[in-house]
Structure formats: C-alpha cells, structure tokens
C-alpha cells in the first residue's frame, strides 16, 4: 500500500467533485472495492448556507411582531387578573374552563368580606399611557416593596 495522504473534507470535495453529503459513503464504497484505504479523523461540522430568501427580513419582522403581540396579550391577561374585582379563584377556574367556586374565603377579595386583606398593588399599574413594560416593572417593584396601609 502507498503512503497516507491527509485531506480535509472541503479539499477532498474540490479534488473529487463528489458532493459533501455523499462523500463518506463514496469513500467507504471505494475502500470496499479495494481502490483506497480510508480512515476518518473524526466528525467535523460542515455547514452550507441556504440561498437567501428575498423577503427574509420582512418574515423575521412579522414573526417578531407576532411574538410581541402574544407577550403583550399575556401581560394584559396578567394585569386583568391583578386588577380583578371579584374572586381570584373564580378567575382561575374560568381560565381553565371549570366551574366557579361560590366563595373561596382565601383570596384577597373574598377574604376582605370576612377579615382584613392585603392591600392590592394593582392601582399603581393603571397609570395613563404606561407601556406594558412600565407596568411589568411596577408590578415587580410592588412585590419587592409592597404598599403600606395608612
């Protein structure tokens, strides 16, 4: 047998004209026929870029806009829950499509009827013109430093 010739995959594709996707299969086939000895030096990642789609930028922006709309809807739902004026357990039950409890006596709204309940933080999230991000920051800040009763 002759001497070993080390070639990387890209060079071998160029020299042989065999497409990269079928190169290893061809080498193994040629080895089985006795035409060459082939020894792989491991697996290297070969990435070939796909042709550019003409409206790729527009598609990406549409996906990002849709994602933003979904996130805004999720925050809207969260704030609606936080600002609800009725039983929070009933709100959750409706969300999951199950029957409302009559009164839970555990959430801040139901507990307010029977005992002193915590002060809700929702009022400072209703500032006129506040973005959803400002409202989210206000909600997080309220958990860190809850309002005090006067």
Secondary structure, DSSP 8 states (H G I E B T S, - for coil): --------HHHHHHHH---GGGHHHHHHHHHHTTS------------------TTHHHHHHHHHHHHHHHHHHHHHHHHHHHT-SS-HHHHHHHHHT----S--S-SHHHHHHHS-----SGGGG--TT--HHHHHHHHHHHHHS-----
